[in-house]
């Protein structure tokens, strides 16, 4: 049986966050109830936004010109 360890959102990479967002979108596509679909899509949007933020932070922490 696979072991699933919880990784806090603060430690997840942008790629991991985007993968989770895609998983929520796939789940939403098969949801039977509209409110469930909506909730899953909202989660996907939030995870994508967090991935965007993580990428901006990574760009900001690179070598500074000058």
PDB file of N, CA, C, O and CB in Angstrom:
ATOM      1  N   UNK A   1       0.844  -1.174   0.000  1.00  0.00           N
ATOM      2  CA  UNK A   1       0.000   0.000   0.000  1.00  0.00           C
ATOM      3  C   UNK A   1       0.891   1.239   0.000  1.00  0.00           C
ATOM      4  O   UNK A   1       1.869   1.299   0.745  1.00  0.00           O
ATOM      5  CB  UNK A   1      -0.961  -0.003   1.219  1.00  0.00           C
ATOM      6  N   UNK A   2       0.556   2.238  -0.837  1.00  0.00           N
ATOM      7  CA  UNK A   2       1.359   3.444  -0.953  1.00  0.00           C
ATOM      8  C   UNK A   2       1.195   4.304   0.296  1.00  0.00           C
ATOM      9  O   UNK A   2       0.104   4.436   0.852  1.00  0.00           O
ATOM     10  CB  UNK A   2       0.967   4.238  -2.211  1.00  0.00           C
ATOM     11  N   UNK A   3       2.300   4.875   0.709  1.00  0.00           N
ATOM     12  CA  UNK A   3       2.278   5.767   1.862  1.00  0.00           C
ATOM     13  C   UNK A   3       2.172   7.199   1.360  1.00  0.00           C
ATOM     14  O   UNK A   3       2.966   7.629   0.523  1.00  0.00           O
ATOM     15  CB  UNK A   3       3.546   5.577   2.751  1.00  0.00           C
ATOM     16  N   UNK A   4       1.195   7.934   1.869  1.00  0.00           N
ATOM     17  CA  UNK A   4       1.002   9.319   1.461  1.00  0.00           C
ATOM     18  C   UNK A   4       1.405  10.225   2.618  1.00  0.00           C
ATOM     19  O   UNK A   4       0.742  10.270   3.655  1.00  0.00           O
ATOM     20  CB  UNK A   4      -0.474   9.581   1.031  1.00  0.00           C
ATOM     21  N   UNK A   5       2.497  10.940   2.418  1.00  0.00           N
ATOM     22  CA  UNK A   5       2.963  11.872   3.437  1.00  0.00           C
ATOM     23  C   UNK A   5       2.446  13.258   3.077  1.00  0.00           C
ATOM     24  O   UNK A   5       2.525  13.684   1.925  1.00  0.00           O
ATOM     25  CB  UNK A   5       4.525  11.861   3.553  1.00  0.00           C
ATOM     26  N   UNK A   6       1.925  13.945   4.063  1.00  0.00           N
ATOM     27  CA  UNK A   6       1.429  15.298   3.839  1.00  0.00           C
ATOM     28  C   UNK A   6       2.604  16.260   3.725  1.00  0.00           C
ATOM     29  O   UNK A   6       3.464  16.311   4.604  1.00  0.00           O
ATOM     30  CB  UNK A   6       0.477  15.733   4.978  1.00  0.00           C
ATOM     31  N   UNK A   7       2.633  17.016   2.642  1.00  0.00           N
ATOM     32  CA  UNK A   7       3.639  18.056   2.458  1.00  0.00           C
ATOM     33  C   UNK A   7       2.918  19.391   2.580  1.00  0.00           C
ATOM     34  O   UNK A   7       1.993  19.663   1.813  1.00  0.00           O
ATOM     35  CB  UNK A   7       4.384  17.918   1.067  1.00  0.00           C
ATOM     36  N   UNK A   8       3.322  20.224   3.524  1.00  0.00           N
ATOM     37  CA  UNK A   8       2.655  21.518   3.674  1.00  0.00           C
ATOM     38  C   UNK A   8       2.737  22.328   2.381  1.00  0.00           C
ATOM     39  O   UNK A   8       3.715  22.231   1.640  1.00  0.00           O
ATOM     40  CB  UNK A   8       3.277  22.311   4.836  1.00  0.00           C
ATOM     41  N   UNK A   9       1.700  23.128   2.119  1.00  0.00           N
ATOM     42  CA  UNK A   9       1.688  23.944   0.909  1.00  0.00           C
ATOM     43  C   UNK A   9       2.916  24.837   0.827  1.00  0.00           C
ATOM     44  O   UNK A   9       3.425  25.091  -0.265  1.00  0.00           O
ATOM     45  CB  UNK A   9       0.426  24.791   0.857  1.00  0.00           C
ATOM     46  N   UNK A  10       3.390  25.311   1.956  1.00  0.00           N
ATOM     47  CA  UNK A  10       4.539  26.218   1.970  1.00  0.00           C
ATOM     48  C   UNK A  10       5.816  25.547   1.473  1.00  0.00           C
ATOM     49  O   UNK A  10       6.765  26.230   1.087  1.00  0.00           O
ATOM     50  CB  UNK A  10       4.758  26.753   3.370  1.00  0.00           C
ATOM     51  N   UNK A  11       5.847  24.220   1.479  1.00  0.00           N
ATOM     52  CA  UNK A  11       7.041  23.493   1.032  1.00  0.00           C
ATOM     53  C   UNK A  11       6.892  22.907  -0.368  1.00  0.00           C
ATOM     54  O   UNK A  11       7.838  22.314  -0.889  1.00  0.00           O
ATOM     55  CB  UNK A  11       7.359  22.384   2.007  1.00  0.00           C
ATOM     56  N   UNK A  12       5.729  23.060  -0.983  1.00  0.00           N
ATOM     57  CA  UNK A  12       5.520  22.491  -2.314  1.00  0.00           C
ATOM     58  C   UNK A  12       6.061  23.418  -3.399  1.00  0.00           C
ATOM     59  O   UNK A  12       5.965  24.642  -3.307  1.00  0.00           O
ATOM     60  CB  UNK A  12       4.029  22.217  -2.549  1.00  0.00           C
ATOM     61  N   UNK A  13       6.625  22.800  -4.416  1.00  0.00           N
ATOM     62  CA  UNK A  13       7.139  23.573  -5.548  1.00  0.00           C
ATOM     63  C   UNK A  13       5.975  24.025  -6.428  1.00  0.00           C
ATOM     64  O   UNK A  13       4.851  23.539  -6.302  1.00  0.00           O
ATOM     65  CB  UNK A  13       8.159  22.735  -6.376  1.00  0.00           C
ATOM     66  N   UNK A  14       6.272  24.962  -7.314  1.00  0.00           N
ATOM     67  CA  UNK A  14       5.248  25.427  -8.255  1.00  0.00           C
ATOM     68  C   UNK A  14       4.744  24.261  -9.096  1.00  0.00           C
ATOM     69  O   UNK A  14       3.548  24.169  -9.370  1.00  0.00           O
ATOM     70  CB  UNK A  14       5.806  26.549  -9.167  1.00  0.00           C
ATOM     71  N   UNK A  15       5.633  23.379  -9.505  1.00  0.00           N
ATOM     72  CA  UNK A  15       5.228  22.223 -10.313  1.00  0.00           C
ATOM     73  C   UNK A  15       4.289  21.306  -9.534  1.00  0.00           C
ATOM     74  O   UNK A  15       3.320  20.789 -10.092  1.00  0.00           O
ATOM     75  CB  UNK A  15       6.461  21.437 -10.777  1.00  0.00           C
ATOM     76  N   UNK A  16       4.570  21.104  -8.262  1.00  0.00           N
ATOM     77  CA  UNK A  16       3.701  20.268  -7.435  1.00  0.00           C
ATOM     78  C   UNK A  16       2.330  20.913  -7.267  1.00  0.00           C
ATOM     79  O   UNK A  16       1.307  20.228  -7.310  1.00  0.00           O
ATOM     80  CB  UNK A  16       4.342  20.021  -6.061  1.00  0.00           C
ATOM     81  N   UNK A  17       2.311  22.221  -7.078  1.00  0.00           N
ATOM     82  CA  UNK A  17       1.042  22.931  -6.933  1.00  0.00           C
ATOM     83  C   UNK A  17       0.232  22.864  -8.220  1.00  0.00           C
ATOM     84  O   UNK A  17      -0.984  22.682  -8.178  1.00  0.00           O
ATOM     85  CB  UNK A  17       1.287  24.391  -6.538  1.00  0.00           C
ATOM     86  N   UNK A  18       0.897  23.010  -9.363  1.00  0.00           N
ATOM     87  CA  UNK A  18       0.191  22.929 -10.649  1.00  0.00           C
ATOM     88  C   UNK A  18      -0.349  21.515 -10.888  1.00  0.00           C
ATOM     89  O   UNK A  18      -1.439  21.347 -11.435  1.00  0.00           O
ATOM     90  CB  UNK A  18       1.131  23.340 -11.805  1.00  0.00           C
ATOM     91  N   UNK A  19       0.410  20.515 -10.479  1.00  0.00           N
ATOM     92  CA  UNK A  19      -0.061  19.133 -10.621  1.00  0.00           C
ATOM     93  C   UNK A  19      -1.303  18.904  -9.769  1.00  0.00           C
ATOM     94  O   UNK A  19      -2.235  18.223 -10.197  1.00  0.00           O
ATOM     95  CB  UNK A  19       1.048  18.135 -10.225  1.00  0.00           C
ATOM     96  N   UNK A  20      -1.319  19.465  -8.575  1.00  0.00           N
ATOM     97  CA  UNK A  20      -2.491  19.332  -7.710  1.00  0.00           C
ATOM     98  C   UNK A  20      -3.682  20.058  -8.323  1.00  0.00           C
ATOM     99  O   UNK A  20      -4.806  19.557  -8.275  1.00  0.00           O
ATOM    100  CB  UNK A  20      -2.195  19.882  -6.298  1.00  0.00           C
ATOM    101  N   UNK A  21      -3.446  21.235  -8.899  1.00  0.00           N
ATOM    102  CA  UNK A  21      -4.519  21.983  -9.557  1.00  0.00           C
ATOM    103  C   UNK A  21      -5.107  21.162 -10.704  1.00  0.00           C
ATOM    104  O   UNK A  21      -6.324  21.121 -10.883  1.00  0.00           O
ATOM    105  CB  UNK A  21      -3.995  23.345 -10.080  1.00  0.00           C
ATOM    106  N   UNK A  22      -4.252  20.518 -11.468  1.00  0.00           N
ATOM    107  CA  UNK A  22      -4.733  19.690 -12.584  1.00  0.00           C
ATOM    108  C   UNK A  22      -5.549  18.507 -12.060  1.00  0.00           C
ATOM    109  O   UNK A  22      -6.557  18.133 -12.660  1.00  0.00           O
ATOM    110  CB  UNK A  22      -3.543  19.180 -13.438  1.00  0.00           C
ATOM    111  N   UNK A  23      -5.124  17.934 -10.965  1.00  0.00           N
ATOM    112  CA  UNK A  23      -5.879  16.833 -10.366  1.00  0.00           C
ATOM    113  C   UNK A  23      -7.270  17.302  -9.947  1.00  0.00           C
ATOM    114  O   UNK A  23      -8.251  16.588 -10.155  1.00  0.00           O
ATOM    115  CB  UNK A  23      -5.122  16.255  -9.154  1.00  0.00           C
ATOM    116  N   UNK A  24      -7.364  18.489  -9.362  1.00  0.00           N
ATOM    117  CA  UNK A  24      -8.675  19.029  -8.983  1.00  0.00           C
ATOM    118  C   UNK A  24      -9.541  19.275 -10.220  1.00  0.00           C
ATOM    119  O   UNK A  24     -10.748  19.036 -10.185  1.00  0.00           O
ATOM    120  CB  UNK A  24      -8.507  20.339  -8.185  1.00  0.00           C
ATOM    121  N   UNK A  25      -8.929  19.752 -11.320  1.00  0.00           N
ATOM    122  CA  UNK A  25      -9.711  19.961 -12.546  1.00  0.00           C
ATOM    123  C   UNK A  25     -10.241  18.638 -13.103  1.00  0.00           C
ATOM    124  O   UNK A  25     -11.377  18.570 -13.573  1.00  0.00           O
ATOM    125  CB  UNK A  25      -8.854  20.670 -13.608  1.00  0.00           C
ATOM    126  N   UNK A  26      -9.425  17.599 -13.050  1.00  0.00           N
ATOM    127  CA  UNK A  26      -9.889  16.271 -13.509  1.00  0.00           C
ATOM    128  C   UNK A  26     -11.021  15.767 -12.636  1.00  0.00           C
ATOM    129  O   UNK A  26     -11.993  15.202 -13.139  1.00  0.00           O
ATOM    130  CB  UNK A  26      -8.729  15.250 -13.501  1.00  0.00           C
ATOM    131  N   UNK A  27     -10.903  15.967 -11.332  1.00  0.00           N
ATOM    132  CA  UNK A  27     -11.966  15.546 -10.422  1.00  0.00           C
ATOM    133  C   UNK A  27     -13.245  16.331 -10.699  1.00  0.00           C
ATOM    134  O   UNK A  27     -14.340  15.769 -10.678  1.00  0.00           O
ATOM    135  CB  UNK A  27     -11.529  15.733  -8.954  1.00  0.00           C
ATOM    136  N   UNK A  28     -13.104  17.627 -10.958  1.00  0.00           N
ATOM    137  CA  UNK A  28     -14.273  18.462 -11.245  1.00  0.00           C
ATOM    138  C   UNK A  28     -14.992  17.983 -12.501  1.00  0.00           C
ATOM    139  O   UNK A  28     -16.220  18.026 -12.576  1.00  0.00           O
ATOM    140  CB  UNK A  28     -13.856  19.931 -11.404  1.00  0.00           C
ATOM    141  N   UNK A  29     -14.230  17.533 -13.474  1.00  0.00           N
ATOM    142  CA  UNK A  29     -14.817  17.080 -14.732  1.00  0.00           C
ATOM    143  C   UNK A  29     -15.690  15.848 -14.552  1.00  0.00           C
ATOM    144  O   UNK A  29     -16.559  15.573 -15.380  1.00  0.00           O
ATOM    145  CB  UNK A  29     -13.728  16.788 -15.734  1.00  0.00           C
ATOM    146  N   UNK A  30     -15.464  15.105 -13.475  1.00  0.00           N
ATOM    147  CA  UNK A  30     -16.251  13.889 -13.239  1.00  0.00           C
ATOM    148  C   UNK A  30     -17.227  14.031 -12.073  1.00  0.00           C
ATOM    149  O   UNK A  30     -17.914  13.079 -11.705  1.00  0.00           O
ATOM    150  CB  UNK A  30     -15.325  12.721 -12.978  1.00  0.00           C
ATOM    151  N   UNK A  31     -17.278  15.232 -11.500  1.00  0.00           N
ATOM    152  CA  UNK A  31     -18.174  15.464 -10.359  1.00  0.00           C
ATOM    153  C   UNK A  31     -19.627  15.322 -10.791  1.00  0.00           C
ATOM    154  O   UNK A  31     -19.993  15.726 -11.895  1.00  0.00           O
ATOM    155  CB  UNK A  31     -17.934  16.865  -9.747  1.00  0.00           C
ATOM    156  N   UNK A  32     -20.440  14.756  -9.936  1.00  0.00           N
ATOM    157  CA  UNK A  32     -21.851  14.543 -10.246  1.00  0.00           C
ATOM    158  C   UNK A  32     -22.723  15.708  -9.806  1.00  0.00           C
ATOM    159  O   UNK A  32     -23.827  15.893 -10.318  1.00  0.00           O
ATOM    160  CB  UNK A  32     -22.338  13.272  -9.593  1.00  0.00           C
ATOM    161  N   UNK A  33     -22.227  16.492  -8.859  1.00  0.00           N
ATOM    162  CA  UNK A  33     -23.024  17.607  -8.347  1.00  0.00           C
ATOM    163  C   UNK A  33     -22.341  18.924  -8.721  1.00  0.00           C
ATOM    164  O   UNK A  33     -21.119  19.049  -8.643  1.00  0.00           O
ATOM    165  CB  UNK A  33     -23.210  17.498  -6.799  1.00  0.00           C
ATOM    166  N   UNK A  34     -23.153  19.901  -9.126  1.00  0.00           N
ATOM    167  CA  UNK A  34     -22.621  21.178  -9.593  1.00  0.00           C
ATOM    168  C   UNK A  34     -21.819  21.897  -8.512  1.00  0.00           C
ATOM    169  O   UNK A  34     -20.788  22.499  -8.813  1.00  0.00           O
ATOM    170  CB  UNK A  34     -23.752  22.067 -10.068  1.00  0.00           C
ATOM    171  N   UNK A  35     -22.272  21.844  -7.265  1.00  0.00           N
ATOM    172  CA  UNK A  35     -21.538  22.547  -6.208  1.00  0.00           C
ATOM    173  C   UNK A  35     -20.183  21.904  -5.941  1.00  0.00           C
ATOM    174  O   UNK A  35     -19.223  22.589  -5.588  1.00  0.00           O
ATOM    175  CB  UNK A  35     -22.358  22.575  -4.921  1.00  0.00           C
ATOM    176  N   UNK A  36     -20.109  20.600  -6.110  1.00  0.00           N
ATOM    177  CA  UNK A  36     -18.832  19.901  -5.958  1.00  0.00           C
ATOM    178  C   UNK A  36     -17.889  20.306  -7.080  1.00  0.00           C
ATOM    179  O   UNK A  36     -16.713  20.582  -6.842  1.00  0.00           O
ATOM    180  CB  UNK A  36     -19.038  18.368  -5.949  1.00  0.00           C
ATOM    181  N   UNK A  37     -18.405  20.339  -8.299  1.00  0.00           N
ATOM    182  CA  UNK A  37     -17.594  20.759  -9.439  1.00  0.00           C
ATOM    183  C   UNK A  37     -17.061  22.180  -9.229  1.00  0.00           C
ATOM    184  O   UNK A  37     -15.880  22.446  -9.451  1.00  0.00           O
ATOM    185  CB  UNK A  37     -18.417  20.682 -10.741  1.00  0.00           C
ATOM    186  N   UNK A  38     -17.929  23.074  -8.807  1.00  0.00           N
ATOM    187  CA  UNK A  38     -17.542  24.465  -8.572  1.00  0.00           C
ATOM    188  C   UNK A  38     -16.463  24.563  -7.509  1.00  0.00           C
ATOM    189  O   UNK A  38     -15.489  25.297  -7.676  1.00  0.00           O
ATOM    190  CB  UNK A  38     -18.754  25.294  -8.160  1.00  0.00           C
ATOM    191  N   UNK A  39     -16.629  23.832  -6.422  1.00  0.00           N
ATOM    192  CA  UNK A  39     -15.648  23.862  -5.337  1.00  0.00           C
ATOM    193  C   UNK A  39     -14.284  23.342  -5.789  1.00  0.00           C
ATOM    194  O   UNK A  39     -13.249  23.909  -5.439  1.00  0.00           O
ATOM    195  CB  UNK A  39     -16.148  23.040  -4.155  1.00  0.00           C
ATOM    196  N   UNK A  40     -14.292  22.279  -6.554  1.00  0.00           N
ATOM    197  CA  UNK A  40     -13.035  21.714  -7.048  1.00  0.00           C
ATOM    198  C   UNK A  40     -12.348  22.671  -8.022  1.00  0.00           C
ATOM    199  O   UNK A  40     -11.125  22.807  -8.004  1.00  0.00           O
ATOM    200  CB  UNK A  40     -13.288  20.360  -7.730  1.00  0.00           C
ATOM    201  N   UNK A  41     -13.129  23.327  -8.864  1.00  0.00           N
ATOM    202  CA  UNK A  41     -12.545  24.296  -9.789  1.00  0.00           C
ATOM    203  C   UNK A  41     -11.972  25.500  -9.042  1.00  0.00           C
ATOM    204  O   UNK A  41     -10.942  26.044  -9.441  1.00  0.00           O
ATOM    205  CB  UNK A  41     -13.594  24.758 -10.803  1.00  0.00           C
ATOM    206  N   UNK A  42     -12.630  25.917  -7.967  1.00  0.00           N
ATOM    207  CA  UNK A  42     -12.100  27.002  -7.142  1.00  0.00           C
ATOM    208  C   UNK A  42     -10.763  26.605  -6.522  1.00  0.00           C
ATOM    209  O   UNK A  42      -9.831  27.408  -6.470  1.00  0.00           O
ATOM    210  CB  UNK A  42     -13.104  27.382  -6.041  1.00  0.00           C
ATOM    211  N   UNK A  43     -10.678  25.371  -6.055  1.00  0.00           N
ATOM    212  CA  UNK A  43      -9.408  24.889  -5.509  1.00  0.00           C
ATOM    213  C   UNK A  43      -8.318  24.892  -6.571  1.00  0.00           C
ATOM    214  O   UNK A  43      -7.184  25.285  -6.299  1.00  0.00           O
ATOM    215  CB  UNK A  43      -9.574  23.481  -4.931  1.00  0.00           C
ATOM    216  N   UNK A  44      -8.656  24.456  -7.774  1.00  0.00           N
ATOM    217  CA  UNK A  44      -7.680  24.442  -8.866  1.00  0.00           C
ATOM    218  C   UNK A  44      -7.171  25.854  -9.139  1.00  0.00           C
ATOM    219  O   UNK A  44      -5.972  26.056  -9.332  1.00  0.00           O
ATOM    220  CB  UNK A  44      -8.301  23.839 -10.147  1.00  0.00           C
ATOM    221  N   UNK A  45      -8.067  26.821  -9.154  1.00  0.00           N
ATOM    222  CA  UNK A  45      -7.681  28.215  -9.392  1.00  0.00           C
ATOM    223  C   UNK A  45      -6.751  28.706  -8.287  1.00  0.00           C
ATOM    224  O   UNK A  45      -5.762  29.387  -8.561  1.00  0.00           O
ATOM    225  CB  UNK A  45      -8.930  29.119  -9.479  1.00  0.00           C
ATOM    226  N   UNK A  46      -7.062  28.366  -7.054  1.00  0.00           N
ATOM    227  CA  UNK A  46      -6.227  28.793  -5.923  1.00  0.00           C
ATOM    228  C   UNK A  46      -4.839  28.160  -5.978  1.00  0.00           C
ATOM    229  O   UNK A  46      -3.839  28.819  -5.693  1.00  0.00           O
ATOM    230  CB  UNK A  46      -6.906  28.436  -4.596  1.00  0.00           C
ATOM    231  N   UNK A  47      -4.784  26.891  -6.344  1.00  0.00           N
ATOM    232  CA  UNK A  47      -3.485  26.225  -6.435  1.00  0.00           C
ATOM    233  C   UNK A  47      -2.657  26.805  -7.576  1.00  0.00           C
ATOM    234  O   UNK A  47      -1.442  26.953  -7.443  1.00  0.00           O
ATOM    235  CB  UNK A  47      -3.670  24.714  -6.630  1.00  0.00           C
ATOM    236  N   UNK A  48      -3.302  27.135  -8.697  1.00  0.00           N
ATOM    237  CA  UNK A  48      -2.584  27.777  -9.801  1.00  0.00           C
ATOM    238  C   UNK A  48      -2.072  29.153  -9.377  1.00  0.00           C
ATOM    239  O   UNK A  48      -0.951  29.531  -9.718  1.00  0.00           O
ATOM    240  CB  UNK A  48      -3.497  27.905 -11.042  1.00  0.00           C
ATOM    241  N   UNK A  49      -2.884  29.897  -8.640  1.00  0.00           N
ATOM    242  CA  UNK A  49      -2.460  31.219  -8.170  1.00  0.00           C
ATOM    243  C   UNK A  49      -1.272  31.101  -7.214  1.00  0.00           C
ATOM    244  O   UNK A  49      -0.346  31.910  -7.263  1.00  0.00           O
ATOM    245  CB  UNK A  49      -3.631  31.943  -7.476  1.00  0.00           C
ATOM    246  N   UNK A  50      -1.304  30.101  -6.355  1.00  0.00           N
ATOM    247  CA  UNK A  50      -0.190  29.890  -5.436  1.00  0.00           C
ATOM    248  C   UNK A  50       1.072  29.495  -6.211  1.00  0.00           C
ATOM    249  O   UNK A  50       2.175  29.919  -5.864  1.00  0.00           O
ATOM    250  CB  UNK A  50      -0.546  28.805  -4.394  1.00  0.00           C
ATOM    251  N   UNK A  51       0.909  28.689  -7.249  1.00  0.00           N
ATOM    252  CA  UNK A  51       2.053  28.324  -8.093  1.00  0.00           C
ATOM    253  C   UNK A  51       2.614  29.560  -8.789  1.00  0.00           C
ATOM    254  O   UNK A  51       3.830  29.716  -8.893  1.00  0.00           O
ATOM    255  CB  UNK A  51       1.643  27.260  -9.139  1.00  0.00           C
ATOM    256  N   UNK A  52       1.728  30.442  -9.269  1.00  0.00           N
ATOM    257  CA  UNK A  52       2.185  31.695  -9.884  1.00  0.00           C
ATOM    258  C   UNK A  52       3.003  32.507  -8.889  1.00  0.00           C
ATOM    259  O   UNK A  52       4.064  33.033  -9.225  1.00  0.00           O
ATOM    260  CB  UNK A  52       0.984  32.525 -10.390  1.00  0.00           C
ATOM    261  N   UNK A  53       2.503  32.602  -7.668  1.00  0.00           N
ATOM    262  CA  UNK A  53       3.201  33.346  -6.619  1.00  0.00           C
ATOM    263  C   UNK A  53       4.567  32.725  -6.337  1.00  0.00           C
ATOM    264  O   UNK A  53       5.567  33.431  -6.206  1.00  0.00           O
ATOM    265  CB  UNK A  53       2.358  33.384  -5.331  1.00  0.00           C
ATOM    266  N   UNK A  54       4.594  31.416  -6.246  1.00  0.00           N
ATOM    267  CA  UNK A  54       5.850  30.709  -5.968  1.00  0.00           C
ATOM    268  C   UNK A  54       6.866  30.973  -7.078  1.00  0.00           C
ATOM    269  O   UNK A  54       8.053  31.147  -6.805  1.00  0.00           O
ATOM    270  CB  UNK A  54       5.599  29.188  -5.822  1.00  0.00           C
ATOM    271  N   UNK A  55       6.398  31.002  -8.336  1.00  0.00           N
ATOM    272  CA  UNK A  55       7.298  31.273  -9.461  1.00  0.00           C
ATOM    273  C   UNK A  55       7.818  32.707  -9.422  1.00  0.00           C
ATOM    274  O   UNK A  55       8.992  32.945  -9.706  1.00  0.00           O
ATOM    275  CB  UNK A  55       6.582  31.013 -10.791  1.00  0.00           C
ATOM    276  N   UNK A  56       6.958  33.665  -9.074  1.00  0.00           N
ATOM    277  CA  UNK A  56       7.394  35.053  -8.961  1.00  0.00           C
ATOM    278  C   UNK A  56       8.443  35.189  -7.860  1.00  0.00           C
ATOM    279  O   UNK A  56       9.436  35.899  -8.022  1.00  0.00           O
ATOM    280  CB  UNK A  56       6.194  35.979  -8.678  1.00  0.00           C
ATOM    281  N   UNK A  57       8.217  34.507  -6.746  1.00  0.00           N
ATOM    282  CA  UNK A  57       9.180  34.546  -5.634  1.00  0.00           C
ATOM    283  C   UNK A  57      10.517  33.958  -6.063  1.00  0.00           C
ATOM    284  O   UNK A  57      11.570  34.479  -5.696  1.00  0.00           O
ATOM    285  CB  UNK A  57       8.633  33.781  -4.411  1.00  0.00           C
ATOM    286  N   UNK A  58      10.485  32.882  -6.832  1.00  0.00           N
ATOM    287  CA  UNK A  58      11.713  32.245  -7.285  1.00  0.00           C
ATOM    288  C   UNK A  58      12.484  33.178  -8.226  1.00  0.00           C
ATOM    289  O   UNK A  58      13.713  33.233  -8.181  1.00  0.00           O
ATOM    290  CB  UNK A  58      11.397  30.909  -7.988  1.00  0.00           C
ATOM    291  N   UNK A  59      11.767  33.899  -9.065  1.00  0.00           N
ATOM    292  CA  UNK A  59      12.426  34.847  -9.965  1.00  0.00           C
ATOM    293  C   UNK A  59      13.046  35.994  -9.182  1.00  0.00           C
ATOM    294  O   UNK A  59      14.116  36.493  -9.531  1.00  0.00           O
ATOM    295  CB  UNK A  59      11.431  35.391 -10.996  1.00  0.00           C
ATOM    296  N   UNK A  60      12.367  36.403  -8.126  1.00  0.00           N
ATOM    297  CA  UNK A  60      12.860  37.498  -7.308  1.00  0.00           C
ATOM    298  C   UNK A  60      14.063  37.141  -6.461  1.00  0.00           C
ATOM    299  O   UNK A  60      14.800  38.029  -6.032  1.00  0.00           O
ATOM    300  CB  UNK A  60      11.780  37.983  -6.431  1.00  0.00           C
ATOM    301  N   UNK A  61      14.279  35.851  -6.209  1.00  0.00           N
ATOM    302  CA  UNK A  61      15.395  35.444  -5.349  1.00  0.00           C
ATOM    303  C   UNK A  61      16.616  35.040  -6.135  1.00  0.00           C
ATOM    304  O   UNK A  61      17.606  34.587  -5.560  1.00  0.00           O
ATOM    305  CB  UNK A  61      14.979  34.308  -4.463  1.00  0.00           C
ATOM    306  N   UNK A  62      16.559  35.199  -7.457  1.00  0.00           N
ATOM    307  CA  UNK A  62      17.715  34.864  -8.305  1.00  0.00           C
ATOM    308  C   UNK A  62      18.788  35.932  -8.202  1.00  0.00           C
ATOM    309  O   UNK A  62      18.658  36.879  -7.425  1.00  0.00           O
ATOM    310  CB  UNK A  62      17.284  34.696  -9.771  1.00  0.00           C
ATOM    311  N   UNK A  63      19.842  35.783  -8.982  1.00  0.00           N
ATOM    312  CA  UNK A  63      20.924  36.764  -8.963  1.00  0.00           C
ATOM    313  C   UNK A  63      20.414  38.148  -9.353  1.00  0.00           C
ATOM    314  O   UNK A  63      19.657  38.298 -10.313  1.00  0.00           O
ATOM    315  CB  UNK A  63      22.052  36.332  -9.905  1.00  0.00           C
ATOM    316  N   UNK A  64      20.837  39.146  -8.601  1.00  0.00           N
ATOM    317  CA  UNK A  64      20.414  40.512  -8.856  1.00  0.00           C
ATOM    318  C   UNK A  64      21.427  41.192  -9.763  1.00  0.00           C
ATOM    319  O   UNK A  64      22.631  41.059  -9.544  1.00  0.00           O
ATOM    320  CB  UNK A  64      20.245  41.294  -7.537  1.00  0.00           C
ATOM    321  N   UNK A  65      20.961  41.927 -10.788  1.00  0.00           N
ATOM    322  CA  UNK A  65      21.898  42.636 -11.665  1.00  0.00           C
ATOM    323  C   UNK A  65      22.601  43.759 -10.909  1.00  0.00           C
ATOM    324  O   UNK A  65      22.041  44.338  -9.978  1.00  0.00           O
ATOM    325  CB  UNK A  65      21.163  43.205 -12.895  1.00  0.00           C
ATOM    326  N   UNK A  66      23.825  44.059 -11.315  1.00  0.00           N
ATOM    327  CA  UNK A  66      24.507  45.201 -10.722  1.00  0.00           C
ATOM    328  C   UNK A  66      25.708  44.806 -10.034  1.00  0.00           C
ATOM    329  O   UNK A  66      26.406  45.652  -9.475  1.00  0.00           O
ATOM    330  CB  UNK A  66      23.650  45.921  -9.801  1.00  0.00           C
TER     331      UNK A  66
END
